[in-house]
């Protein structure tokens, strides 16, 4: 756990600028030392708070995204179905696209999928309604992490120049 103290300096040159200072001990009252022409000046802190760092907690989809250098974080809710199931049947799962490139989408789902499965992805307003083929799969504790490549160009999708 990292303990951090957030303070606002009373120095007119730095006023309004939040300053973060780390302490090594719980309950320690760190002070801001500013040296000037007349020696060291100590300013007490107005408020003290403790926060837990969340570094190193990457999602399983983010781990897969490392293999797609152009992947951009997105949050797009979609409905998902295998293309062979779509005809005459409803979509079988709702999920969220977490990363995307100009040609691929990355997401986690509970539907068991395999390499080369063809999926249909559709968002609520229908602006995304396309088929994609599974190009990467990772199985992790009851969920499937998937990268799927669009079978056709998707208009108004992620555009990088």
C-alpha positions as CSV (number, residue, x, y, z in Angstrom):
1,X,0.0,0.0,0.0
2,X,1.3,3.5,-0.8
3,X,0.4,6.3,1.5
4,X,0.1,9.6,-0.1
5,X,-0.7,13.1,1.2
6,X,-2.3,15.7,-0.9
7,X,-1.7,19.3,0.1
8,X,-2.2,22.7,-1.3
9,X,0.8,25.0,-0.8
10,X,0.3,28.4,0.8
11,X,3.3,29.8,-1.3
12,X,1.7,32.5,-3.6
13,X,3.8,31.3,-6.5
14,X,2.4,27.7,-6.2
15,X,-1.1,28.5,-4.8
16,X,-3.8,26.3,-6.3
17,X,-1.4,23.7,-7.4
18,X,-1.9,20.3,-5.7
19,X,1.3,18.7,-4.5
20,X,1.7,15.0,-3.7
21,X,4.1,13.8,-1.1
22,X,4.8,10.1,-0.3
23,X,5.4,9.0,3.3
24,X,6.9,5.8,4.4
25,X,4.8,5.4,7.6
26,X,1.1,5.3,8.3
27,X,0.1,8.3,10.4
28,X,3.3,10.2,9.7
29,X,2.7,13.9,9.3
30,X,5.0,14.9,6.4
31,X,5.9,18.5,5.9
32,X,6.8,20.5,2.8
33,X,10.2,22.1,3.0
34,X,10.9,25.0,0.7
35,X,14.4,26.5,0.8
36,X,14.8,30.2,0.1
37,X,17.2,33.0,0.7
38,X,16.6,32.8,4.5
39,X,17.0,29.1,5.0
40,X,14.6,26.3,5.3
41,X,10.9,27.1,5.8
42,X,8.4,24.3,6.9
43,X,4.8,24.6,6.0
44,X,2.3,22.3,7.7
45,X,-0.4,20.4,5.7
46,X,-4.0,21.3,5.9
47,X,-5.4,17.8,5.2
48,X,-4.1,14.3,5.1
49,X,-5.5,11.3,3.4
50,X,-4.4,7.7,2.5
51,X,-5.0,6.0,-0.8
52,X,-4.2,2.6,-2.1
53,X,-2.2,2.4,-5.4
54,X,-3.8,0.4,-8.2
55,X,-0.7,-0.1,-10.3
56,X,-0.3,-3.5,-11.9
57,X,-4.0,-4.4,-12.1
58,X,-4.4,-4.8,-15.9
59,X,-7.5,-6.5,-17.2
60,X,-7.2,-9.8,-19.1
61,X,-8.3,-8.0,-22.3
62,X,-5.6,-5.4,-21.7
63,X,-3.1,-8.2,-21.5
64,X,-4.2,-9.6,-24.9
65,X,-4.2,-6.0,-26.3
66,X,-0.4,-6.0,-25.8
67,X,-0.2,-8.2,-28.9
68,X,-2.0,-5.5,-31.0
69,X,0.2,-2.4,-30.9
70,X,-2.5,-0.2,-32.6
71,X,-5.2,-1.1,-30.1
72,X,-7.0,1.8,-28.5
73,X,-9.0,1.6,-25.3
74,X,-12.7,1.9,-26.0
75,X,-15.9,1.0,-24.1
76,X,-18.6,0.0,-26.6
77,X,-21.5,-2.2,-25.4
78,X,-22.4,-4.8,-28.0
79,X,-24.5,-8.0,-28.5
80,X,-22.7,-11.0,-29.6
81,X,-23.7,-14.2,-31.4
82,X,-22.0,-16.9,-33.5
83,X,-23.0,-16.1,-37.1
84,X,-24.3,-19.6,-37.6
85,X,-26.7,-19.0,-34.6
86,X,-28.0,-15.6,-35.8
87,X,-30.4,-16.8,-38.4
88,X,-33.7,-17.1,-36.6
89,X,-32.2,-16.8,-33.1
90,X,-31.6,-13.9,-30.8
91,X,-28.1,-12.7,-29.8
92,X,-26.9,-14.8,-26.9
93,X,-24.7,-12.5,-24.9
94,X,-24.1,-8.8,-24.1
95,X,-20.5,-7.7,-23.7
96,X,-18.3,-4.6,-24.0
97,X,-15.6,-4.1,-26.6
98,X,-12.6,-2.9,-24.5
99,X,-10.0,-2.3,-27.2
100,X,-10.1,-1.8,-30.9
101,X,-7.9,-1.3,-33.9
102,X,-9.0,-0.3,-37.4
103,X,-9.6,-4.0,-38.2
104,X,-10.0,-5.8,-34.8
105,X,-12.0,-5.7,-31.6
106,X,-11.0,-7.2,-28.3
107,X,-13.4,-8.2,-25.5
108,X,-14.2,-10.8,-22.9
109,X,-17.3,-13.0,-23.0
110,X,-18.7,-16.1,-21.4
111,X,-19.6,-17.8,-24.7
112,X,-17.0,-20.5,-25.5
113,X,-15.4,-19.5,-28.7
114,X,-12.6,-21.0,-30.8
115,X,-10.1,-19.8,-33.3
116,X,-11.7,-18.9,-36.7
117,X,-15.3,-18.8,-35.3
118,X,-17.3,-16.2,-37.1
119,X,-19.2,-13.8,-34.8
120,X,-21.8,-11.1,-35.4
121,X,-21.4,-7.9,-33.3
122,X,-24.1,-5.3,-33.0
123,X,-24.4,-2.2,-30.8
124,X,-27.7,-0.8,-29.5
125,X,-28.3,1.8,-32.2
126,X,-27.2,-0.5,-35.1
127,X,-24.3,1.8,-36.2
128,X,-22.1,-1.3,-35.6
129,X,-23.6,-4.4,-37.1
130,X,-20.9,-6.6,-38.6
131,X,-19.2,-10.0,-38.7
132,X,-15.8,-10.8,-37.4
133,X,-13.6,-13.8,-37.3
134,X,-11.8,-14.9,-34.1
135,X,-8.1,-14.5,-34.5
136,X,-7.0,-14.9,-30.8
137,X,-8.5,-16.6,-27.8
138,X,-7.4,-16.9,-24.2
139,X,-9.4,-18.9,-21.6
140,X,-9.4,-17.5,-18.1
141,X,-11.5,-18.6,-15.1
142,X,-14.8,-19.1,-16.8
143,X,-14.5,-16.4,-19.4
144,X,-13.1,-16.2,-22.9
145,X,-10.9,-13.3,-23.9
146,X,-11.2,-12.7,-27.7
147,X,-9.6,-10.7,-30.5
148,X,-11.8,-10.8,-33.6
149,X,-11.0,-9.3,-37.1
150,X,-13.7,-7.7,-39.2
151,X,-14.6,-9.7,-42.3
152,X,-15.4,-6.4,-44.2
153,X,-14.3,-2.8,-43.8
154,X,-16.5,-1.1,-41.1
155,X,-17.4,2.5,-41.9
156,X,-16.9,5.1,-39.2
157,X,-14.9,2.7,-37.0
158,X,-11.6,3.6,-35.3
159,X,-9.7,5.7,-37.9
160,X,-6.0,6.4,-37.3
161,X,-4.0,8.6,-39.6
